[in-house]
Amino acid sequence: MMPNGMNSQGAQNGPMNVVVVEPYVYSALYRLIGKRVVLDTTRGSVSGIVRDAKPDHVVVQEQDSTFFVRIREIVWIMPEA
């Protein structure tokens, strides 16, 4: 084993962190910043104004409540008119 945690073949020992990014969902949410939406998730619906969008989560605010929703938990997105 080398000092940086890699073995001589270049493979790292131990668990790896894998992040799944859904670029089309992220792009859609990013374009909706400042607009009202309804998000249906695997745990129920969330509605409010999209305040921020990151590759792994979206921030939705409804009055005094702020929700951080993982993008991988979103089933569908509906912009409100």
VENMOUR-V500743 format. One line per field, one symbol per residue. phi: phi as a letter, one per 20 degrees, with the letter a starting at -180 (. if undefined). psi: psi as a letter, one per 20 degrees, with the letter a starting at -180 (. if undefined). A space follows every 10 residues. Layout:
phi->???
psi->???
This chain:
phi->.efeneefen eeeofdedde ddfffgffff fegndebdde dfdpeccqef eaccgdbcdc dcledddddf ffeeebccfe f
psi->qrhjiqriij qpqaqqpppp pnhhgggghh ijpiqprppp rijaqpqapo hqprhirqpp podjpppopp hiipgrpopq .
